[in-house]
Amino acid sequence: MSFDSELLQQSPERAQHSFVLNRRELLKLVGAGMLVCAVDGRAMQESGRTQGSETERTPHDIASWIHISPDNSVKVFTGKTEMGQNIRTSLAQQVAEELRVPVNTITMVMADTDLCPFDMGTFGSRTTPQMGTALRNISAAARDLLLDKAAERLGVNRTELIAADGVIKDKSNNRSIRYGELLQGQQLVQLIPDDPPLEPPEQWKVAGTPVAKVDGREFVTGGHKYTSDLSRQGMLYGKVLRPSGFRATLASLDAAEAQKTPNVTVVRDGDFVGVVAPDSTAASRALGMLKPQWNTPQQISEAELYDYLRKSSAGASEGGERGGRSNSHEKGSIEDGLTSADKKIESTYTIAYIQHAPLEPRAAVAEWNGDKLTVWTGTQRPFAVRDELAQAFYLSEKNVRVIVPDTGSGYGGKHTGECAVEAARLAKATGKPVKLQWTREEEFTWAYFRPAGVIDVRAGARKDGTLVAWEFHNYNSGPAAINTQYNVANQKIQYHPAQTPPLRQGSYRGLAATANHFARESAMDELAHAIGMDALEFRIKNITDPRLRAVFEAAAKRFGWGQQKASASRGFGLAGGFEKGGYVATCAEVAVDPKIKSVRITRVVEAWDCGPGVNPNGLKNQIEGAIVQGIGGALFEDVHFANGRVLNPHFSSYRVPRFRDLPAIDVEIINRKDVPPFGAGETPIVGLAPAVANAIFNATGQRLRAMPLIPNGLPR
């Protein structure tokens, strides 16, 4: 089993979709007021799907809604999901900026497939550059429409009017009218122009400011309801029987003892087996009464992983279902470049499978009303989960509704809807609403993992620091950020997908950008050392992109690069790169205890450029969070597995960063207002691992080429 959304995110098809909402249902939700309908084939959604559907029939049309109520409150509809990245706030800020209303009057209606426009999903750092831009366009068009209507109502030239704080004022005589009063319950439909007048970032008053997190108090006081907190009348609790190993099939099942238990229902459909009971404890007890026999095929173990990935990648077909699509980029002649090099390196880097480890494991509440299915679940792709449910139960999509409560993190790990389908199966069998919550062990075993990989690098440079040859082969981990941003005349860069990966794999924060930056920036450090040049100087010499150069220079200056000398107990390293429109440079300081072979990251400085920041506080939190998450993958996170079983499926045996692991973190945001905004949820993670690896080499002379770097301390 493999879920490869690397290809989906790297090269999404640009087919837009329309969303047709039953007008009567919408009016029930929003009441009387203004309905702004956006139709713009370029901006609103990230990408379309290869198959049409009943609600997305016109591939180049899209629709979105802004509703202004008589009390001047505003509802904004978006298919995006909030998972802790604070887009509920940043999107509201962008609407407030263009619509000229206070942020606290805006309610974001998010990730409800019956109410919100179709959305491909919340991934790929696309919310700010694409959904944010689209909502700005829609809001600007709505503001223009209101100004036109106010000019007509007040009998004045539109140039005499200004919009601010949800009110349109006549500059000449101080007359004013509130948006809600102006509409008087009218429903207005407006086609959005391609390029409505937008407020430039230099003049932002609401966007670009540190607005407090919307509903923040609910989260910190425990008032927010996650999927696991929801309850429906008559609701039961479900558990699902899991196989003895990956790719196992059910040979037989003795369910007699569980079936005799009062108020317990055993559900079987092929290899799917579940139990339903009045409470979660009874459901767990009943699950333990089942006596299954499994047929489990022989499978590889982690000791064989990297050799297997090479061999499997060699036989992968173009565009294969399992591993995705291979790609290749070549320029010049690698052999000629290596011949002209004064120093050459040839290195192999490995990247382990790791968990997403979200604080909230998968959960779903499913409820049937006749042929209508409603599921509440935490997912990054509500419309895709709706499709899964419709296909699983042979339903029309209009009979499936997916609602996503604000979710306890995803990190790319919640694209799929297996928990939703399982809950719906149990609910259908019992005729009652059913809540299904995965345990941590289930989350750590049956969700997909960040892909493992092998990366081979051959490169060469002249004594003056000129990079002349770059050959880079990635096996299995993915093509994200695989191309070098350094100037090199001779390069060969290839991604080789594994045909049948041993573990289920899929998206992870930053995709393969973390793996590819780790290998590339470690190799650049190796080359700099080989020619005897400072690591920063070597990089700067081979950069012409001014934004990439700027983040390196900013991070180095703030860090004090070159001002301290390394020792056996202290080292310094740097790394940087570019992906999804964002530029990053990371400097790290490590403390090494040679006696016990331990390493601790003591300081991290990161410079980040994603264009103009919409919410500086939220942006800084995203960068700091990426750094903290990156510590685990860099130092010690690793999935251990053997013959189809995960061996460390609990936090007690799978280490994630703890407070004692955290360094001093210093973030410098380069707030560029001369370029469009880009996403910041992923790319800030990519520089941490190579910067730390380079710092460890700086102190110890040991070049560590495997992530995690020190799962058991420094090599002895």
VOGU-3710 file (C-alpha; in Angstrom, 3 decimals, decimal comma):
1> msfdsellqq> 0,000/0,000/0,000  1,380/3,396/-0,914  -0,016/6,890/-0,853  2,230/9,068/-2,980  0,971/12,646/-2,979  4,480/13,912/-3,758  3,507/13,959/-7,424  0,149/15,521/-6,611  1,803/18,397/-4,810  4,781/18,828/-7,082
11> speraqhsfv> 2,926/18,988/-10,397  -0,796/19,500/-9,818  -2,953/19,691/-12,913  -4,362/23,154/-13,329  -7,945/22,151/-13,931  -10,308/24,289/-11,902  -13,699/23,155/-10,740  -17,005/24,768/-10,043  -18,957/24,186/-6,894  -22,742/24,314/-7,096
21> lnrrellklv> -24,426/24,794/-3,752  -28,136/24,323/-3,293  -29,269/27,921/-2,896  -31,987/27,036/-0,432  -29,463/25,248/1,814  -27,068/28,182/1,642  -29,757/30,696/2,507  -30,738/28,612/5,511  -27,192/29,009/6,735  -26,548/32,662/5,930
31> gagmlvcavd> -30,011/34,216/5,934  -30,656/37,345/3,913  -27,761/39,444/2,683  -25,157/39,591/-0,042  -23,876/36,575/-1,890  -20,674/37,176/-3,820  -19,970/34,460/-6,361  -16,405/34,277/-7,671  -15,709/32,820/-11,089  -12,018/32,899/-11,951
41> gramqesgrt> -10,308/29,997/-13,649  -6,838/31,047/-12,583  -6,598/31,679/-8,906  -9,133/30,122/-6,613  -8,181/26,470/-6,266  -4,828/24,786/-6,399  -5,703/22,055/-8,820  -8,408/19,852/-10,191  -8,853/16,124/-10,225  -8,608/13,639/-13,001
51> qgsetertph> -12,260/12,689/-12,635  -15,246/14,980/-12,603  -18,087/14,736/-10,131  -21,676/15,779/-9,708  -20,710/18,990/-7,953  -17,563/19,818/-9,905  -18,654/19,609/-13,535  -17,190/22,746/-15,103  -13,408/22,347/-15,013  -12,515/26,037/-15,419
61> diaswihisp> -15,087/27,583/-13,105  -14,817/28,066/-9,371  -17,073/29,641/-6,796  -16,617/31,147/-3,383  -18,853/33,109/-1,066  -18,757/36,101/1,142  -21,971/36,865/2,994  -22,711/40,115/4,799  -25,593/39,934/7,270  -27,896/42,799/8,236
71> dnsvkvftgk> -25,958/43,138/11,516  -22,764/43,759/9,475  -21,213/40,418/10,403  -19,363/38,617/7,618  -19,183/34,901/6,798  -16,367/33,664/4,580  -16,474/30,160/3,087  -13,347/28,178/2,271  -12,576/24,500/1,865  -9,269/24,923/3,699
81> temgqnirts> -8,782/23,215/7,058  -7,305/24,699/10,225  -4,754/22,368/11,826  -2,859/24,762/14,070  -1,179/26,761/11,302  -3,469/29,728/12,133  -4,952/30,225/8,671  -8,338/30,938/10,241  -6,736/34,182/11,403  -4,512/34,989/8,425
91> laqqvaeelr> -7,264/34,394/5,850  -9,656/36,556/7,874  -7,003/39,294/7,921  -6,754/39,268/4,148  -10,523/39,492/3,767  -10,651/42,305/6,325  -7,936/44,206/4,473  -9,722/44,256/1,124  -13,346/44,303/2,292  -12,584/47,041/4,835
101> vpvntitmvm> -14,212/45,376/7,819  -12,897/44,643/11,330  -11,384/41,179/11,724  -13,614/40,436/14,703  -16,725/40,721/12,512  -15,565/37,865/10,267  -16,503/34,219/10,781  -14,573/31,718/8,708  -16,718/28,745/7,640  -14,110/26,128/6,776
111> adtdlcpfdm> -13,859/22,585/5,465  -17,517/21,632/5,215  -18,210/19,920/1,898  -21,900/20,897/1,915  -21,226/24,594/2,476  -17,753/25,407/1,184  -16,350/25,576/-2,348  -14,412/22,598/-3,621  -10,797/22,628/-2,530  -8,049/20,200/-3,465
121> gtfgsrttpq> -6,756/20,186/0,108  -4,684/21,995/2,684  -1,130/21,077/1,750  1,857/22,267/-0,215  2,077/25,697/1,483  -0,637/26,914/-0,901  -3,143/28,499/1,462  -1,568/31,947/1,658  -0,409/32,386/-1,953  -3,495/30,886/-3,582
131> mgtalrnisa> -6,490/30,849/-1,268  -5,397/34,073/0,397  -4,976/35,804/-2,950  -8,322/34,477/-4,157  -10,145/35,727/-1,061  -8,459/39,102/-1,454  -9,708/39,271/-5,043  -13,224/38,332/-3,980  -13,204/40,810/-1,108  -11,959/43,626/-3,328
141> aardllldka> -14,684/42,895/-5,854  -17,295/42,856/-3,078  -16,038/46,219/-1,827  -16,321/47,701/-5,313  -19,833/46,357/-5,632  -20,801/47,945/-2,324  -19,320/51,282/-3,360  -21,308/51,211/-6,604  -24,502/50,459/-4,736  -23,817/53,131/-2,131
151> aerlgvnrte> -23,206/55,725/-4,837  -26,568/54,873/-6,341  -28,328/54,936/-2,963  -26,780/58,208/-1,822  -26,991/59,877/-5,221  -23,327/60,858/-5,320  -20,315/60,164/-7,509  -18,502/57,047/-6,386  -15,241/58,958/-6,148  -16,737/60,817/-3,182
161> liaadgvikd> -17,099/57,597/-1,196  -14,714/55,641/1,000  -15,160/52,238/2,633  -13,839/51,598/6,142  -14,835/49,445/9,131  -17,857/48,016/7,353  -19,233/51,472/6,576  -19,290/53,556/3,386  -18,895/57,268/3,982  -19,501/60,315/1,811
171> ksnnrsiryg> -16,406/62,479/2,158  -18,263/65,650/1,187  -21,029/65,660/3,804  -20,179/62,886/6,294  -23,230/60,809/5,380  -22,612/57,080/5,870  -24,281/53,729/5,491  -23,366/50,351/6,926  -22,828/47,425/4,579  -25,692/45,436/6,085
181> ellqgqqlvq> -28,073/48,390/5,905  -27,091/49,064/2,324  -27,966/45,560/1,210  -31,355/45,381/2,964  -31,532/41,638/2,523  -30,745/41,661/-1,173  -28,858/38,800/-2,762  -26,255/40,026/-5,202  -24,246/37,829/-7,537  -21,063/39,199/-9,027
191> lipddpplep> -18,499/37,807/-11,420  -15,038/38,568/-10,130  -12,744/40,357/-12,589  -9,371/38,836/-13,328  -7,426/41,648/-11,673  -9,506/43,589/-9,144  -7,654/46,473/-7,476  -5,841/45,101/-4,430  -4,205/46,956/-1,580  -0,413/46,711/-2,052
201> peqwkvagtp> 1,487/45,183/0,896  3,178/48,529/1,548  -0,232/49,941/2,486  -1,641/47,019/4,465  -3,311/48,021/7,712  -4,789/44,708/8,897  -2,847/42,149/6,884  0,800/42,328/7,897  -0,021/42,951/11,562  0,153/40,538/14,534
211> vakvdgrefv> -3,584/39,939/14,957  -4,266/37,552/17,844  -5,333/34,015/17,004  -9,048/33,813/16,277  -10,726/31,684/18,986  -7,341/31,358/20,688  -8,879/31,370/24,156  -10,997/28,324/23,289  -7,883/26,336/22,434  -5,824/27,219/25,499
221> tgghkytsdl> -8,722/26,752/27,940  -9,924/23,446/26,479  -13,139/24,859/25,074  -12,448/23,826/21,489  -14,082/20,586/20,404  -11,950/18,226/18,354  -13,458/15,248/16,565  -12,755/13,067/19,594  -14,833/15,451/21,752  -17,960/15,274/19,596
231> srqgmlygkv> -21,081/13,380/20,580  -24,300/12,555/18,744  -27,566/11,343/20,185  -27,524/7,563/20,570  -23,857/7,411/19,585  -21,914/4,151/19,934  -18,171/3,512/19,999  -16,245/1,427/17,531  -12,974/-0,474/17,310  -11,425/-2,140/14,255
241> lrpsgfratl> -9,501/-5,406/14,164  -6,020/-4,833/12,746  -3,981/-7,458/10,869  -0,948/-9,176/12,336  1,258/-7,429/9,790  1,276/-5,388/6,609  -0,364/-6,998/3,569  -1,928/-9,706/5,753  -5,235/-11,335/4,801  -7,801/-12,800/7,169
251> asldaaeaqk> -7,837/-16,605/7,062  -10,466/-17,227/9,735  -12,258/-15,529/12,596  -13,814/-16,845/15,798  -16,111/-14,073/17,038  -18,410/-16,206/19,202  -17,312/-14,830/22,572  -17,657/-11,198/21,498  -21,036/-11,814/19,886  -22,389/-13,212/23,152
261> tpnvtvvrdg> -21,517/-10,003/24,990  -24,588/-7,830/25,706  -24,875/-4,627/23,620  -21,897/-5,549/21,437  -22,177/-5,850/17,660  -19,505/-7,570/15,578  -19,277/-6,257/12,016  -17,525/-8,203/9,269  -17,164/-7,343/5,603  -14,443/-9,413/3,949
271> dfvgvvapds> -11,167/-8,702/5,738  -12,749/-5,742/7,544  -13,802/-6,625/11,076  -14,962/-4,223/13,758  -16,925/-4,129/16,985  -19,393/-1,561/18,286  -20,378/-1,054/21,924  -22,005/1,578/24,160  -18,628/2,916/25,373  -15,012/2,781/24,305
281> taasralgml> -13,937/0,486/27,154  -16,544/-2,110/26,251  -15,559/-1,852/22,595  -11,891/-2,441/23,420  -12,801/-5,394/25,612  -14,942/-6,920/22,871  -12,169/-6,438/20,319  -9,849/-8,423/22,553  -12,318/-11,331/22,507  -11,948/-11,847/18,766
291> kpqwntpqqi> -9,746/-14,754/17,694  -8,449/-14,130/14,155  -6,027/-16,147/12,053  -4,002/-14,216/9,496  -2,000/-15,080/6,415  0,979/-12,727/6,466  3,543/-12,799/3,636  7,272/-12,641/4,287  8,533/-9,058/4,002  11,822/-7,198/4,279
301> seaelydylr> 13,142/-5,645/7,489  14,849/-2,313/8,028  18,345/-3,800/7,752  17,616/-4,484/4,078  15,826/-1,197/3,415  18,316/0,871/1,439  19,529/-1,942/-0,793  15,896/-2,813/-1,448  15,029/0,771/-2,415  17,851/0,856/-4,966
311> kssagasegg> 16,832/-2,442/-6,515  13,120/-1,623/-6,477  13,731/1,807/-8,001  15,716/0,271/-10,834  12,606/-1,636/-11,928  10,036/1,107/-11,394  7,946/2,030/-14,406  7,328/5,563/-15,589  4,408/6,955/-13,649  3,954/3,760/-11,648
321> erggrsnshe> 1,082/3,624/-9,208  3,279/2,715/-6,283  6,210/5,055/-6,336  5,097/7,973/-8,446  6,741/9,333/-11,588  10,482/9,434/-12,180  12,052/12,595/-13,492  15,395/13,677/-14,844  17,208/16,953/-15,469  20,498/17,168/-17,333
331> kgsiedglts> 22,681/20,046/-18,477  26,202/19,987/-19,829  28,467/16,988/-19,256  29,078/15,550/-15,788  32,227/13,782/-16,918  33,675/16,938/-18,481  32,846/18,863/-15,332  34,491/16,310/-13,059  37,567/16,276/-15,273  37,924/20,032/-14,837
341> adkkiestyt> 37,459/19,860/-11,060  40,377/20,209/-8,648  38,481/18,414/-5,899  35,744/15,797/-6,173  33,414/14,092/-3,735  31,270/10,981/-4,040  28,898/10,324/-1,161  25,723/8,421/-0,261  23,080/9,720/2,130  20,194/7,790/3,646
351> iayiqhaple> 16,885/8,952/5,088  14,849/6,765/7,429  11,106/6,304/7,557  9,614/8,526/10,250  6,184/9,098/11,781  4,068/12,230/11,512  3,332/11,888/15,240  0,344/14,286/15,375  -0,880/15,098/18,866  -4,383/14,064/17,718
361> praavaewng> -4,562/10,556/16,213  -7,173/9,907/13,537  -10,775/10,078/14,695  -14,171/10,153/13,021  -17,842/10,335/13,941  -20,177/8,901/11,292  -23,943/9,249/11,114  -26,425/7,936/8,547  -29,819/9,479/7,883  -31,366/7,255/5,232
371> dkltvwtgtq> -28,995/7,418/2,276  -27,351/10,593/3,534  -23,990/10,139/5,271  -22,350/12,793/7,453  -18,853/12,322/8,849  -16,920/14,597/11,189  -13,196/13,909/10,949  -9,788/15,564/11,042  -8,360/15,627/7,531  -6,391/17,897/5,254
381> rpfavrdela> -8,543/16,970/2,257  -12,272/16,962/3,123  -13,424/16,716/-0,502  -11,105/13,797/-1,185  -12,437/12,047/1,916  -15,950/12,720/0,646  -14,939/10,982/-2,590  -13,563/8,002/-0,670  -16,815/7,678/1,259  -18,966/8,018/-1,856
391> qafylseknv> -16,960/5,331/-3,629  -16,901/2,994/-0,632  -20,695/3,048/-0,249  -21,713/3,600/-3,891  -23,273/6,953/-3,050  -23,752/10,126/-5,008  -21,422/12,806/-3,679  -24,414/15,006/-2,883  -25,374/12,375/-0,285  -22,050/12,598/1,531
401> rvivpdtgsg> -21,056/15,447/3,808  -17,640/15,767/5,455  -17,161/18,324/8,225  -13,687/19,000/9,610  -13,413/20,471/13,101  -10,204/22,416/13,647  -7,734/19,550/13,798  -4,873/18,689/16,128  -2,143/18,854/13,482  -1,496/16,881/10,329
411> yggkhtgeca> 2,006/17,610/8,951  0,957/16,056/5,640  -0,181/12,869/7,366  -3,954/13,328/7,184  -4,691/13,350/3,472  -6,648/10,119/3,524  -9,978/9,065/5,002  -9,550/5,480/6,174  -10,797/6,280/9,677  -13,866/8,028/8,217
421> veaarlakat> -14,673/5,025/6,027  -14,254/2,641/8,961  -16,546/4,693/11,186  -19,141/4,897/8,413  -19,033/1,119/7,922  -19,698/0,534/11,598  -22,441/3,161/11,688  -24,175/1,651/8,665  -24,072/-1,825/10,177  -25,576/-0,697/13,495
431> gkpvklqwtr> -27,939/2,014/12,303  -26,492/4,357/14,950  -23,923/7,150/14,942  -20,488/5,698/15,691  -17,313/7,329/16,979  -14,026/5,682/16,047  -10,742/6,856/17,533  -7,447/5,357/16,509  -5,020/4,566/19,300  -1,457/5,834/19,194
441> eeeftwayfr> -0,318/2,356/18,171  -2,797/2,342/15,272  -1,675/5,816/14,204  1,973/4,759/14,343  1,341/1,562/12,387  -1,499/1,991/9,906  -1,102/5,623/8,867  1,466/6,294/6,153  5,067/7,341/6,816  7,494/9,894/5,430
451> pagvidvrag> 9,300/7,989/2,654  12,720/6,578/3,325  15,355/7,194/0,696  18,868/6,804/-0,626  20,646/9,717/-2,291  23,907/9,472/-4,225  25,925/12,608/-4,940  28,962/13,117/-7,167  30,275/16,651/-7,427  33,379/18,654/-8,175
461> arkdgtlvaw> 34,753/22,176/-7,696  37,796/24,171/-8,691  40,238/25,594/-6,146  38,747/29,052/-6,585  35,400/27,742/-5,344  33,609/27,391/-8,673  31,162/24,504/-8,651  31,683/22,652/-11,950  29,863/19,305/-11,660  26,771/18,115/-9,798
471> efhnynsgpa> 25,250/14,641/-10,105  22,372/13,793/-7,773  20,249/10,616/-7,653  17,329/10,263/-5,238  15,894/6,769/-4,750  12,331/6,730/-3,419  12,140/9,698/-1,036  10,816/12,053/-3,719  11,523/14,882/-6,172  10,560/17,927/-4,066
481> aintqynvan> 13,353/20,532/-4,141  15,595/18,073/-5,978  17,077/20,681/-8,348  20,025/22,694/-7,113  19,777/26,459/-6,744  23,547/26,811/-7,049  25,084/27,758/-10,375  26,740/24,761/-11,983  27,318/24,279/-15,700  27,296/20,483/-15,641
491> qkiqyhpaqt> 24,527/18,721/-13,780  22,538/15,526/-13,809  19,670/15,217/-11,352  17,309/12,237/-11,237  14,514/10,904/-9,060  13,992/7,129/-9,085  10,709/6,011/-7,447  10,616/2,636/-5,743  8,140/0,299/-7,384  6,826/-1,272/-4,179
501> pplrqgsyrg> 8,018/0,482/-1,006  8,094/-1,811/2,031  6,003/0,564/4,152  3,017/2,701/3,260  4,361/6,162/2,484  3,091/9,607/1,629  3,297/13,314/2,282  5,234/14,767/5,182  5,870/18,412/6,011  8,116/19,632/3,212
511> laatanhfar> 7,835/16,331/1,318  11,251/15,191/0,059  12,639/18,725/0,314  14,065/17,788/3,725  15,867/14,745/2,319  17,141/16,535/-0,774  18,330/19,580/1,155  20,057/17,319/3,676  22,046/15,576/0,972  22,705/18,682/-1,114
521> esamdelaha> 23,774/20,972/1,738  25,902/18,268/3,359  27,618/17,639/0,024  28,194/21,366/-0,464  29,839/21,424/2,947  32,018/18,476/1,971  33,139/20,277/-1,171  33,886/23,491/0,700  36,029/21,535/3,162  37,781/19,685/0,324
531> igmdalefri> 38,914/22,911/-1,369  39,685/24,640/1,934  37,055/27,377/1,597  34,687/28,744/4,230  31,262/27,074/3,907  29,410/30,380/3,601  31,909/31,870/1,147  31,691/28,784/-1,065  27,913/28,985/-1,229  27,797/32,722/-1,887
541> knitdprlra> 30,315/32,342/-4,722  27,941/29,956/-6,496  24,699/31,902/-5,972  23,245/34,530/-8,284  19,656/34,469/-6,941  19,543/37,642/-4,811  16,878/36,311/-2,437  18,835/33,118/-1,701  21,987/35,150/-1,186  20,102/37,497/1,151
551> vfeaaakrfg> 18,863/34,781/3,516  22,355/33,289/3,796  23,844/36,679/4,558  21,096/37,566/7,045  21,358/34,299/8,959  25,157/34,425/9,015  25,204/38,007/10,285  22,666/37,340/13,020  24,460/34,135/14,023  27,895/35,739/14,053
561> wgqqkasasr> 29,246/33,284/11,484  33,031/32,943/11,634  33,411/34,883/14,871  33,938/31,787/17,031  36,340/28,917/16,490  35,202/25,335/16,600  36,563/22,881/19,156  36,127/19,227/20,009  33,151/20,209/22,160  31,552/22,902/19,995
571> gfglaggfek> 30,772/23,146/16,290  28,993/25,422/13,854  27,188/24,628/10,636  24,933/26,235/8,087  22,602/25,228/5,295  20,021/26,847/3,098  17,745/26,493/0,150  14,566/27,279/-1,687  11,209/25,554/-2,148  7,592/26,556/-2,824
581> ggyvatcaev> 8,524/30,211/-3,167  10,272/30,398/0,191  13,969/31,006/0,830  15,635/29,762/3,997  19,063/29,741/5,608  19,792/28,023/8,908  22,820/28,283/11,180  23,255/25,808/14,023  25,581/25,483/16,993  26,057/22,121/18,686
591> avdpkiksvr> 27,643/21,087/21,948  29,477/17,741/21,880  30,520/15,649/24,865  33,338/13,472/23,487  33,339/11,228/26,571  29,748/10,032/26,311  29,435/10,666/22,563  26,431/12,965/22,954  25,346/15,941/20,861  23,009/18,742/21,849
601> itrvveawdc> 21,813/21,548/19,603  22,361/24,721/21,615  21,448/27,498/19,182  19,633/27,880/15,879  19,334/31,046/13,816  17,097/30,969/10,776  16,456/33,638/8,163  13,243/33,257/6,184  11,790/35,000/3,142  8,293/34,184/1,891
611> gpgvnpnglk> 7,426/37,617/0,556  5,179/39,869/2,649  4,119/38,278/5,935  0,362/38,320/6,553  0,609/37,731/10,311  4,134/38,172/11,748  3,356/36,290/14,973  1,774/33,372/13,169  4,613/33,291/10,662  7,243/33,229/13,396
621> nqiegaivqg> 5,377/30,444/15,171  5,334/28,396/11,966  9,090/28,821/11,498  9,893/27,980/15,111  7,575/24,975/14,986  9,270/23,701/11,836  12,671/23,991/13,505  11,479/22,068/16,556  9,892/19,343/14,443  13,034/19,160/12,334
631> iggalfedvh> 15,116/18,330/15,418  13,445/14,936/15,739  13,993/13,895/12,139  17,534/15,242/12,218  18,728/13,572/15,405  16,727/10,541/16,494  13,317/9,846/14,897  13,325/6,471/13,127  10,699/3,804/12,407  11,956/0,323/13,252
641> fangrvlnph> 10,267/-2,508/11,415  10,701/-6,182/10,648  8,723/-8,560/8,459  5,640/-6,384/8,116  5,477/-5,074/11,672  6,416/-1,727/13,209  8,536/-2,399/16,289  8,263/0,993/17,999  4,607/2,043/17,706  4,418/4,101/20,928
651> fssyrvprfr> 5,905/7,355/22,193  7,731/5,325/24,847  9,851/3,772/22,083  9,595/6,473/19,410  11,360/9,605/20,548  10,167/13,047/19,496  11,735/16,353/20,597  11,169/17,207/24,233  11,674/20,480/26,057  15,172/19,437/27,104
661> dlpaidveii> 16,107/19,034/23,427  15,178/22,579/22,450  17,921/25,057/21,574  17,753/28,827/21,705  15,870/29,735/18,517  16,285/33,076/16,812  14,233/33,837/13,702  14,778/36,703/11,292  11,932/37,300/8,880  12,862/39,123/5,701
671> nrkdvppfga> 9,574/40,853/4,985  9,701/41,474/1,238  6,821/43,575/0,000  7,989/43,689/-3,607  6,946/40,086/-4,358  3,706/38,114/-3,880  3,174/36,161/-0,637  4,250/32,535/-0,471  3,463/29,770/2,000  5,540/29,170/5,114
681> getpivglap> 4,241/25,924/6,562  6,846/23,567/5,119  10,121/24,945/3,821  11,454/26,309/7,163  12,059/22,683/8,226  14,551/21,811/5,494  17,709/23,574/6,703  17,910/22,186/10,222  19,263/18,668/9,583  22,112/19,608/7,217
691> avanaifnat> 23,112/22,587/9,375  23,367/20,292/12,407  25,224/17,593/10,455  27,700/20,201/9,247  28,111/21,542/12,790  28,836/18,028/14,096  31,529/17,634/11,436  32,905/21,047/12,349  33,428/19,854/15,936  34,307/16,188/15,552
701> gqrlrampli> 35,536/15,640/12,005  32,868/12,927/11,619  30,757/13,282/8,495  27,344/11,800/9,313  25,369/10,991/6,187  22,272/9,269/7,583  19,079/10,766/8,983  18,611/10,440/11,869  22,159/11,543/12,598  22,605/10,226/16,141
711> pnglpr> 19,786/7,831/17,077  22,149/6,210/19,596  24,650/9,028/20,076  27,791/9,692/18,055  29,435/6,697/16,407  32,184/5,268/18,584
//
